[in-house]
Amino acid sequence: MTKNKSISMNVLPVMFGFFIMGFCDVVGITTMHVKEDLLGGFSPEFRDTLSNMIPVVLFSMFLLFSVPTGILMNKIGRKNTVLISNLITIVAMFIPLIQYSFTMSLIAFALLGIANTILQVSLNPLLTNVVQGDKLTSSLTAGQFVKAVSAFIGPFLAAFTATKLGNWQYIFPIYAVITLISTIWLMLTPIDREPVTNQANSFGSVFGLLKDNTILLLFLGIVCVVGVDVGLNTAAPKILMERCGMNSIDAGYGPSVYFAFRTLGAFIGAFVLAKFSSKVFFRISTVIAVLALISLIFATNQMLVFILFAVIGFSIANVFSIIFSMAIQTLPSKANEISGLMITGVFGGAIIPFIMGLTSDTIGSQVGSILIILLSAIYLLFSAFTVRVDSAK
């Protein structure tokens, strides 16, 4: 009984780490404020492109640091790797307060991207140190739910700091304090260290898996689903300001609606996927997402725009986990390598917003952004009907 209670207490600080993982989703709000606060002196046709460099620098770090993090984790252990990510997060959160400029914002979110990459690569494996057997899957699902809750709270917290504290940037020291609490809690928690090995995968061996056509399709699926997620998070406030005449504070609730329904979708999906075919669920989800994005191109009514954000968030909520699971099932013997490769695909959050910025600046409206998100969703729809994984449900 005492041992089980001890294990349960060890799980809590690890689960709290998933809340820190959700901090990267504040990139959508930041992009909107940076465009409004810092880029007014630039020509209008370049403002979206420049502001979207914020998510570009953040999510580019997943391409650069995923595999090196796996190598580092093999040497110093999972818990120490998570602690390093937390320390980098704390540093990143104070940079905008030292100097609020476009360059310093880019530096802050590059550091946050590095920290979040390290955290995503190391936190899920660390959970296996304190949870075993049939409880592991439910614990991983719970972790993603905690991350989604963090993303949902972000816009509300930014609105609170802007209206009650006088500056939306005060969200960053709040995040720093929360991260510090997480760091101290984890440091003080005794967690048995996993066996450490110096046998690490190289970039070549990991990316060599892309020679498998199924793995390639699924990897590009990860790139696109993260692109849809980050892209809509980034574009939502801008769409509301452009279409509905909302100010930057109120428009910040657009991502909250999206994240709220993405959180609800993930919660419901955990139960639905336990009973029904993941392939069928994948297909239905992507069809709905594509139809909603097509509708969003033409929507101008404020309520309709919010409803479409909700539908897209709900429908896309489980696509990442479905694709990830299919990839693992394709080559179970290469599960570790595939996991690293799929996390690397999160750099789609850098590519898609960058193209969105170029397109919206070229067209002169957020229709350009929506079209790029739609193309990403169409690829997911193509994957849903193309990929064949024998061991998938």
TILUMZA-710267 format. One record per residue (C-alpha): x, y, z; residue number from 1. Coordinates in Angstrom, 2 decimals. Example, Ala and Ser with C-alpha at 12.3 -4.5 7.8 and 13.67 -1.06 7.14 Angstrom:
2
<x:12.30	y:-4.50	z:7.80	nr:1>
<x:13.67	y:-1.06	z:7.14	nr:2>
***
This chain:
393
<x:0.00	y:0.00	z:0.00	nr:1>
<x:2.78	y:2.40	z:0.96	nr:2>
<x:4.71	y:1.52	z:-2.20	nr:3>
<x:1.66	y:2.15	z:-4.40	nr:4>
<x:1.08	y:5.50	z:-2.70	nr:5>
<x:4.73	y:6.42	z:-3.28	nr:6>
<x:4.46	y:5.55	z:-6.98	nr:7>
<x:1.28	y:7.63	z:-7.23	nr:8>
<x:3.00	y:10.64	z:-5.67	nr:9>
<x:5.92	y:10.25	z:-8.09	nr:10>
<x:3.53	y:10.43	z:-11.04	nr:11>
<x:2.20	y:13.89	z:-10.11	nr:12>
<x:5.34	y:15.99	z:-10.77	nr:13>
<x:5.86	y:14.15	z:-14.06	nr:14>
<x:2.26	y:14.82	z:-15.10	nr:15>
<x:2.69	y:18.47	z:-14.13	nr:16>
<x:5.46	y:18.62	z:-16.74	nr:17>
<x:2.81	y:18.22	z:-19.44	nr:18>
<x:1.34	y:21.53	z:-18.29	nr:19>
<x:4.71	y:23.18	z:-18.97	nr:20>
<x:4.69	y:21.50	z:-22.38	nr:21>
<x:1.55	y:23.46	z:-23.27	nr:22>
<x:3.32	y:26.81	z:-22.89	nr:23>
<x:4.52	y:26.72	z:-26.49	nr:24>
<x:0.92	y:27.25	z:-27.62	nr:25>
<x:1.07	y:30.87	z:-26.39	nr:26>
<x:2.86	y:31.43	z:-29.71	nr:27>
<x:-0.47	y:32.26	z:-31.36	nr:28>
<x:-1.22	y:35.14	z:-28.99	nr:29>
<x:2.36	y:36.35	z:-29.13	nr:30>
<x:2.33	y:36.42	z:-32.95	nr:31>
<x:-0.76	y:38.62	z:-32.90	nr:32>
<x:0.66	y:41.05	z:-30.32	nr:33>
<x:4.09	y:41.24	z:-31.98	nr:34>
<x:2.43	y:42.16	z:-35.27	nr:35>
<x:0.36	y:44.86	z:-33.56	nr:36>
<x:2.98	y:46.19	z:-31.12	nr:37>
<x:6.29	y:45.95	z:-32.96	nr:38>
<x:5.71	y:45.75	z:-36.71	nr:39>
<x:3.59	y:48.84	z:-37.31	nr:40>
<x:6.51	y:50.57	z:-39.00	nr:41>
<x:6.83	y:47.87	z:-41.64	nr:42>
<x:4.95	y:47.78	z:-44.93	nr:43>
<x:1.58	y:46.00	z:-44.49	nr:44>
<x:2.45	y:43.35	z:-47.09	nr:45>
<x:5.32	y:42.10	z:-44.91	nr:46>
<x:3.77	y:42.17	z:-41.43	nr:47>
<x:2.21	y:38.70	z:-41.51	nr:48>
<x:5.39	y:37.18	z:-42.90	nr:49>
<x:7.50	y:38.81	z:-40.19	nr:50>
<x:5.14	y:38.07	z:-37.29	nr:51>
<x:4.84	y:34.44	z:-38.36	nr:52>
<x:8.59	y:34.12	z:-37.89	nr:53>
<x:7.76	y:33.65	z:-34.19	nr:54>
<x:6.26	y:30.15	z:-34.68	nr:55>
<x:8.85	y:29.47	z:-37.38	nr:56>
<x:11.80	y:29.87	z:-35.00	nr:57>
<x:9.98	y:27.96	z:-32.23	nr:58>
<x:9.04	y:24.90	z:-34.23	nr:59>
<x:12.24	y:24.82	z:-36.28	nr:60>
<x:13.92	y:23.69	z:-33.07	nr:61>
<x:12.08	y:20.37	z:-33.26	nr:62>
<x:13.89	y:19.63	z:-36.52	nr:63>
<x:17.27	y:20.54	z:-35.06	nr:64>
<x:17.13	y:19.19	z:-31.52	nr:65>
<x:14.91	y:16.07	z:-31.40	nr:66>
<x:17.57	y:13.51	z:-32.29	nr:67>
<x:20.37	y:15.23	z:-30.28	nr:68>
<x:18.05	y:15.23	z:-27.26	nr:69>
<x:17.63	y:11.47	z:-27.57	nr:70>
<x:21.42	y:11.08	z:-27.60	nr:71>
<x:21.77	y:13.38	z:-24.56	nr:72>
<x:19.02	y:11.53	z:-22.71	nr:73>
<x:20.86	y:8.23	z:-23.16	nr:74>
<x:23.86	y:9.76	z:-21.39	nr:75>
<x:22.39	y:11.79	z:-18.51	nr:76>
<x:19.01	y:10.16	z:-17.96	nr:77>
<x:15.42	y:11.22	z:-18.55	nr:78>
<x:14.82	y:13.16	z:-15.34	nr:79>
<x:17.94	y:15.30	z:-15.77	nr:80>
<x:16.97	y:15.99	z:-19.38	nr:81>
<x:13.53	y:17.23	z:-18.31	nr:82>
<x:15.15	y:19.47	z:-15.67	nr:83>
<x:17.41	y:21.01	z:-18.33	nr:84>
<x:14.38	y:21.79	z:-20.48	nr:85>
<x:12.70	y:23.54	z:-17.55	nr:86>
<x:15.73	y:25.73	z:-16.89	nr:87>
<x:15.83	y:26.82	z:-20.54	nr:88>
<x:12.10	y:27.59	z:-20.38	nr:89>
<x:12.61	y:29.86	z:-17.36	nr:90>
<x:15.37	y:31.78	z:-19.15	nr:91>
<x:13.21	y:32.15	z:-22.27	nr:92>
<x:10.27	y:33.53	z:-20.30	nr:93>
<x:12.26	y:36.45	z:-18.88	nr:94>
<x:13.76	y:37.65	z:-22.18	nr:95>
<x:10.67	y:39.62	z:-23.37	nr:96>
<x:10.65	y:41.46	z:-20.03	nr:97>
<x:14.31	y:42.44	z:-20.36	nr:98>
<x:13.65	y:43.95	z:-23.79	nr:99>
<x:10.40	y:43.73	z:-25.74	nr:100>
<x:11.56	y:43.90	z:-29.34	nr:101>
<x:11.08	y:41.77	z:-32.43	nr:102>
<x:14.63	y:40.40	z:-32.25	nr:103>
<x:14.38	y:39.55	z:-28.55	nr:104>
<x:10.98	y:37.91	z:-29.15	nr:105>
<x:12.57	y:35.69	z:-31.79	nr:106>
<x:15.37	y:34.76	z:-29.38	nr:107>
<x:12.90	y:34.02	z:-26.57	nr:108>
<x:10.79	y:31.72	z:-28.73	nr:109>
<x:13.82	y:30.00	z:-30.21	nr:110>
<x:14.85	y:29.12	z:-26.65	nr:111>
<x:11.30	y:28.07	z:-25.82	nr:112>
<x:11.35	y:25.86	z:-28.91	nr:113>
<x:14.58	y:24.21	z:-27.76	nr:114>
<x:13.14	y:23.71	z:-24.28	nr:115>
<x:9.87	y:22.30	z:-25.58	nr:116>
<x:11.68	y:19.93	z:-27.94	nr:117>
<x:13.78	y:18.58	z:-25.08	nr:118>
<x:10.68	y:18.28	z:-22.90	nr:119>
<x:8.57	y:16.44	z:-25.48	nr:120>
<x:11.35	y:13.97	z:-26.27	nr:121>
<x:12.15	y:13.22	z:-22.60	nr:122>
<x:8.92	y:13.59	z:-20.62	nr:123>
<x:6.94	y:10.76	z:-22.19	nr:124>
<x:9.75	y:8.24	z:-21.57	nr:125>
<x:10.16	y:9.58	z:-18.01	nr:126>
<x:6.53	y:8.67	z:-17.35	nr:127>
<x:7.43	y:5.03	z:-17.99	nr:128>
<x:9.82	y:5.25	z:-15.01	nr:129>
<x:6.89	y:5.72	z:-12.64	nr:130>
<x:4.01	y:4.03	z:-14.49	nr:131>
<x:4.07	y:0.51	z:-15.85	nr:132>
<x:1.80	y:-2.01	z:-17.48	nr:133>
<x:-1.75	y:-1.29	z:-18.50	nr:134>
<x:-1.77	y:2.09	z:-16.73	nr:135>
<x:0.82	y:3.57	z:-19.07	nr:136>
<x:-1.52	y:4.26	z:-22.01	nr:137>
<x:-4.11	y:6.00	z:-19.85	nr:138>
<x:-1.35	y:8.03	z:-18.16	nr:139>
<x:0.06	y:9.18	z:-21.51	nr:140>
<x:-3.46	y:10.17	z:-22.59	nr:141>
<x:-3.92	y:12.06	z:-19.33	nr:142>
<x:-0.65	y:13.88	z:-19.97	nr:143>
<x:-1.86	y:15.08	z:-23.37	nr:144>
<x:-5.09	y:16.21	z:-21.73	nr:145>
<x:-3.08	y:18.27	z:-19.20	nr:146>
<x:-1.10	y:19.81	z:-22.08	nr:147>
<x:-4.35	y:20.71	z:-23.84	nr:148>
<x:-5.71	y:22.34	z:-20.67	nr:149>
<x:-2.54	y:24.46	z:-20.46	nr:150>
<x:-2.99	y:25.58	z:-24.07	nr:151>
<x:-6.64	y:26.40	z:-23.39	nr:152>
<x:-5.82	y:28.55	z:-20.36	nr:153>
<x:-3.11	y:30.56	z:-22.15	nr:154>
<x:-5.32	y:33.08	z:-24.02	nr:155>
<x:-7.43	y:33.70	z:-20.91	nr:156>
<x:-4.29	y:34.29	z:-18.86	nr:157>
<x:-2.97	y:36.71	z:-21.49	nr:158>
<x:-6.29	y:38.59	z:-21.45	nr:159>
<x:-6.21	y:38.74	z:-17.63	nr:160>
<x:-2.67	y:40.13	z:-17.53	nr:161>
<x:-3.54	y:42.69	z:-20.20	nr:162>
<x:-6.73	y:43.94	z:-18.54	nr:163>
<x:-6.00	y:43.51	z:-14.83	nr:164>
<x:-2.21	y:43.89	z:-14.69	nr:165>
<x:-1.89	y:46.36	z:-17.53	nr:166>
<x:0.43	y:44.37	z:-19.79	nr:167>
<x:-0.11	y:41.07	z:-21.60	nr:168>
<x:3.62	y:40.33	z:-21.33	nr:169>
<x:3.19	y:39.55	z:-17.63	nr:170>
<x:2.07	y:36.11	z:-18.77	nr:171>
<x:5.76	y:35.27	z:-19.21	nr:172>
<x:6.92	y:35.69	z:-15.58	nr:173>
<x:3.81	y:33.77	z:-14.49	nr:174>
<x:4.88	y:30.92	z:-16.77	nr:175>
<x:8.43	y:31.21	z:-15.40	nr:176>
<x:7.22	y:30.85	z:-11.81	nr:177>
<x:5.05	y:27.84	z:-12.71	nr:178>
<x:8.04	y:26.24	z:-14.45	nr:179>
<x:10.24	y:26.90	z:-11.41	nr:180>
<x:7.68	y:25.17	z:-9.18	nr:181>
<x:7.65	y:22.20	z:-11.57	nr:182>
<x:11.45	y:22.07	z:-11.55	nr:183>
<x:11.77	y:22.09	z:-7.76	nr:184>
<x:8.99	y:19.51	z:-7.37	nr:185>
<x:10.63	y:17.15	z:-9.85	nr:186>
<x:14.08	y:17.63	z:-8.32	nr:187>
<x:12.76	y:16.69	z:-4.88	nr:188>
<x:10.89	y:13.63	z:-6.17	nr:189>
<x:12.82	y:10.34	z:-5.99	nr:190>
<x:12.45	y:8.58	z:-9.35	nr:191>
<x:14.40	y:5.43	z:-10.13	nr:192>
<x:16.77	y:6.09	z:-12.99	nr:193>
<x:16.46	y:3.95	z:-16.08	nr:194>
<x:19.51	y:2.02	z:-17.34	nr:195>
<x:21.79	y:4.45	z:-19.15	nr:196>
<x:23.33	y:3.44	z:-22.46	nr:197>
<x:25.84	y:5.14	z:-24.70	nr:198>
<x:24.44	y:3.39	z:-27.76	nr:199>
<x:22.62	y:6.20	z:-29.53	nr:200>
<x:21.00	y:6.55	z:-32.90	nr:201>
<x:22.48	y:8.86	z:-35.50	nr:202>
<x:20.65	y:11.30	z:-37.73	nr:203>
<x:21.27	y:8.97	z:-40.64	nr:204>
<x:19.73	y:5.90	z:-39.03	nr:205>
<x:16.63	y:7.81	z:-37.91	nr:206>
<x:15.95	y:9.64	z:-41.16	nr:207>
<x:16.77	y:6.48	z:-43.10	nr:208>
<x:13.37	y:5.19	z:-41.97	nr:209>
<x:11.79	y:7.59	z:-44.46	nr:210>
<x:12.76	y:5.14	z:-47.21	nr:211>
<x:9.69	y:3.19	z:-46.09	nr:212>
<x:6.77	y:4.72	z:-48.04	nr:213>
<x:4.29	y:4.25	z:-45.20	nr:214>
<x:6.60	y:5.90	z:-42.68	nr:215>
<x:7.19	y:8.76	z:-45.13	nr:216>
<x:3.45	y:9.32	z:-45.59	nr:217>
<x:2.87	y:9.28	z:-41.84	nr:218>
<x:5.85	y:11.56	z:-41.14	nr:219>
<x:4.45	y:14.12	z:-43.59	nr:220>
<x:1.11	y:13.62	z:-41.85	nr:221>
<x:2.70	y:14.70	z:-38.57	nr:222>
<x:4.18	y:17.73	z:-40.33	nr:223>
<x:0.75	y:18.67	z:-41.68	nr:224>
<x:-1.32	y:18.03	z:-38.55	nr:225>
<x:1.04	y:20.16	z:-36.44	nr:226>
<x:0.92	y:22.75	z:-39.22	nr:227>
<x:-2.88	y:22.81	z:-39.04	nr:228>
<x:-2.79	y:23.05	z:-35.26	nr:229>
<x:-0.19	y:25.82	z:-35.02	nr:230>
<x:-1.47	y:27.51	z:-38.16	nr:231>
<x:-5.02	y:27.92	z:-36.88	nr:232>
<x:-3.74	y:28.91	z:-33.43	nr:233>
<x:-1.68	y:31.64	z:-35.12	nr:234>
<x:-4.32	y:32.76	z:-37.63	nr:235>
<x:-7.42	y:32.67	z:-35.42	nr:236>
<x:-6.94	y:36.07	z:-33.74	nr:237>
<x:-6.00	y:37.69	z:-37.04	nr:238>
<x:-9.09	y:36.23	z:-38.73	nr:239>
<x:-11.35	y:37.62	z:-35.98	nr:240>
<x:-9.72	y:41.05	z:-36.18	nr:241>
<x:-9.95	y:41.13	z:-39.99	nr:242>
<x:-13.41	y:39.63	z:-40.45	nr:243>
<x:-15.23	y:40.72	z:-37.29	nr:244>
<x:-13.50	y:43.95	z:-36.31	nr:245>
<x:-12.47	y:42.63	z:-32.88	nr:246>
<x:-9.62	y:44.17	z:-30.90	nr:247>
<x:-6.48	y:42.17	z:-30.15	nr:248>
<x:-7.53	y:41.26	z:-26.58	nr:249>
<x:-10.97	y:39.91	z:-27.51	nr:250>
<x:-9.60	y:38.22	z:-30.63	nr:251>
<x:-7.29	y:36.25	z:-28.33	nr:252>
<x:-10.30	y:34.17	z:-27.33	nr:253>
<x:-10.31	y:32.60	z:-30.79	nr:254>
<x:-7.46	y:30.20	z:-29.93	nr:255>
<x:-9.16	y:29.46	z:-26.58	nr:256>
<x:-12.28	y:28.23	z:-28.33	nr:257>
<x:-10.13	y:26.12	z:-30.63	nr:258>
<x:-8.14	y:24.66	z:-27.72	nr:259>
<x:-11.26	y:24.10	z:-25.61	nr:260>
<x:-12.84	y:21.91	z:-28.27	nr:261>
<x:-9.53	y:20.25	z:-29.09	nr:262>
<x:-9.30	y:19.34	z:-25.40	nr:263>
<x:-12.87	y:18.03	z:-25.45	nr:264>
<x:-12.13	y:16.09	z:-28.63	nr:265>
<x:-9.06	y:14.48	z:-27.08	nr:266>
<x:-11.05	y:13.50	z:-23.98	nr:267>
<x:-13.88	y:11.93	z:-25.98	nr:268>
<x:-11.48	y:10.40	z:-28.50	nr:269>
<x:-9.72	y:8.43	z:-25.77	nr:270>
<x:-12.94	y:6.52	z:-25.17	nr:271>
<x:-14.08	y:6.28	z:-28.79	nr:272>
<x:-10.73	y:4.96	z:-30.04	nr:273>
<x:-10.81	y:2.22	z:-27.40	nr:274>
<x:-13.90	y:0.75	z:-29.10	nr:275>
<x:-13.85	y:1.79	z:-32.74	nr:276>
<x:-11.47	y:1.62	z:-35.69	nr:277>
<x:-8.77	y:4.27	z:-35.61	nr:278>
<x:-8.62	y:4.23	z:-39.43	nr:279>
<x:-12.34	y:5.01	z:-39.74	nr:280>
<x:-12.05	y:7.67	z:-37.02	nr:281>
<x:-9.09	y:9.19	z:-38.91	nr:282>
<x:-11.11	y:9.41	z:-42.11	nr:283>
<x:-14.21	y:10.92	z:-40.50	nr:284>
<x:-12.13	y:13.46	z:-38.57	nr:285>
<x:-10.24	y:14.71	z:-41.61	nr:286>
<x:-13.38	y:14.96	z:-43.76	nr:287>
<x:-15.00	y:17.17	z:-41.13	nr:288>
<x:-11.85	y:19.30	z:-40.76	nr:289>
<x:-11.59	y:19.88	z:-44.52	nr:290>
<x:-15.27	y:20.87	z:-44.81	nr:291>
<x:-14.96	y:23.25	z:-41.85	nr:292>
<x:-11.86	y:24.92	z:-43.32	nr:293>
<x:-13.58	y:25.38	z:-46.67	nr:294>
<x:-16.46	y:27.06	z:-44.83	nr:295>
<x:-14.00	y:29.26	z:-42.91	nr:296>
<x:-12.78	y:30.78	z:-46.17	nr:297>
<x:-16.18	y:32.41	z:-46.66	nr:298>
<x:-17.34	y:32.94	z:-43.05	nr:299>
<x:-17.70	y:36.54	z:-41.87	nr:300>
<x:-20.22	y:36.20	z:-39.03	nr:301>
<x:-18.47	y:36.26	z:-35.65	nr:302>
<x:-20.49	y:33.41	z:-34.15	nr:303>
<x:-19.99	y:31.24	z:-37.24	nr:304>
<x:-16.23	y:31.85	z:-37.18	nr:305>
<x:-16.08	y:30.75	z:-33.53	nr:306>
<x:-18.19	y:27.66	z:-34.32	nr:307>
<x:-15.85	y:26.69	z:-37.15	nr:308>
<x:-12.83	y:27.10	z:-34.86	nr:309>
<x:-14.57	y:24.73	z:-32.45	nr:310>
<x:-15.37	y:22.16	z:-35.16	nr:311>
<x:-11.81	y:22.17	z:-36.49	nr:312>
<x:-10.34	y:21.83	z:-32.99	nr:313>
<x:-12.69	y:18.95	z:-32.13	nr:314>
<x:-12.10	y:17.09	z:-35.39	nr:315>
<x:-8.31	y:17.44	z:-35.45	nr:316>
<x:-7.79	y:16.61	z:-31.75	nr:317>
<x:-6.83	y:12.94	z:-32.13	nr:318>
<x:-5.16	y:12.93	z:-35.54	nr:319>
<x:-1.63	y:13.33	z:-34.15	nr:320>
<x:-1.99	y:10.35	z:-31.80	nr:321>
<x:-3.58	y:8.20	z:-34.53	nr:322>
<x:-0.74	y:8.91	z:-36.97	nr:323>
<x:1.86	y:8.37	z:-34.25	nr:324>
<x:0.29	y:5.03	z:-33.32	nr:325>
<x:0.12	y:3.91	z:-36.95	nr:326>
<x:3.80	y:4.71	z:-37.42	nr:327>
<x:4.79	y:2.63	z:-34.39	nr:328>
<x:2.63	y:-0.26	z:-35.61	nr:329>
<x:4.28	y:-0.13	z:-39.03	nr:330>
<x:7.72	y:-1.03	z:-37.65	nr:331>
<x:7.32	y:-2.10	z:-34.00	nr:332>
<x:10.96	y:-3.18	z:-33.80	nr:333>
<x:12.03	y:0.41	z:-34.55	nr:334>
<x:9.68	y:2.06	z:-32.05	nr:335>
<x:12.34	y:4.29	z:-30.44	nr:336>
<x:13.67	y:5.53	z:-33.76	nr:337>
<x:10.18	y:6.15	z:-35.12	nr:338>
<x:9.24	y:8.09	z:-31.98	nr:339>
<x:12.21	y:10.41	z:-32.48	nr:340>
<x:11.40	y:10.81	z:-36.16	nr:341>
<x:7.75	y:11.67	z:-35.51	nr:342>
<x:8.67	y:14.28	z:-32.89	nr:343>
<x:11.04	y:15.78	z:-35.46	nr:344>
<x:7.98	y:16.20	z:-37.69	nr:345>
<x:6.65	y:18.78	z:-35.25	nr:346>
<x:8.76	y:21.27	z:-37.22	nr:347>
<x:5.68	y:21.47	z:-39.44	nr:348>
<x:4.68	y:24.15	z:-36.96	nr:349>
<x:7.49	y:26.24	z:-38.44	nr:350>
<x:6.97	y:25.57	z:-42.14	nr:351>
<x:3.20	y:26.00	z:-42.41	nr:352>
<x:2.92	y:29.37	z:-40.57	nr:353>
<x:5.82	y:30.76	z:-42.62	nr:354>
<x:4.05	y:29.85	z:-45.88	nr:355>
<x:0.81	y:31.20	z:-44.41	nr:356>
<x:2.46	y:34.55	z:-43.77	nr:357>
<x:3.81	y:34.78	z:-47.30	nr:358>
<x:0.47	y:33.80	z:-48.82	nr:359>
<x:-1.66	y:36.11	z:-46.68	nr:360>
<x:0.66	y:39.04	z:-47.36	nr:361>
<x:0.54	y:38.30	z:-51.09	nr:362>
<x:-3.27	y:38.05	z:-51.18	nr:363>
<x:-3.75	y:40.84	z:-48.67	nr:364>
<x:-6.05	y:38.93	z:-46.33	nr:365>
<x:-6.18	y:35.93	z:-43.99	nr:366>
<x:-7.79	y:33.90	z:-46.77	nr:367>
<x:-4.19	y:33.11	z:-47.74	nr:368>
<x:-3.52	y:31.60	z:-44.33	nr:369>
<x:-6.71	y:29.54	z:-44.40	nr:370>
<x:-5.87	y:28.17	z:-47.86	nr:371>
<x:-2.50	y:26.88	z:-46.64	nr:372>
<x:-4.11	y:25.28	z:-43.58	nr:373>
<x:-6.72	y:23.74	z:-45.89	nr:374>
<x:-4.04	y:22.24	z:-48.14	nr:375>
<x:-2.42	y:20.66	z:-45.08	nr:376>
<x:-5.77	y:19.21	z:-44.04	nr:377>
<x:-6.35	y:17.86	z:-47.55	nr:378>
<x:-3.05	y:15.99	z:-47.29	nr:379>
<x:-4.27	y:14.48	z:-44.01	nr:380>
<x:-7.46	y:13.44	z:-45.78	nr:381>
<x:-5.37	y:11.85	z:-48.53	nr:382>
<x:-3.30	y:10.00	z:-45.91	nr:383>
<x:-6.40	y:8.78	z:-44.09	nr:384>
<x:-7.61	y:7.00	z:-47.22	nr:385>
<x:-4.16	y:5.94	z:-48.51	nr:386>
<x:-2.09	y:4.62	z:-45.61	nr:387>
<x:-2.43	y:0.92	z:-44.93	nr:388>
<x:-1.18	y:-0.44	z:-41.61	nr:389>
<x:-2.03	y:-4.07	z:-41.15	nr:390>
<x:-1.73	y:-4.04	z:-37.38	nr:391>
<x:-3.78	y:-0.87	z:-36.94	nr:392>
<x:-7.36	y:-1.33	z:-35.74	nr:393>
***
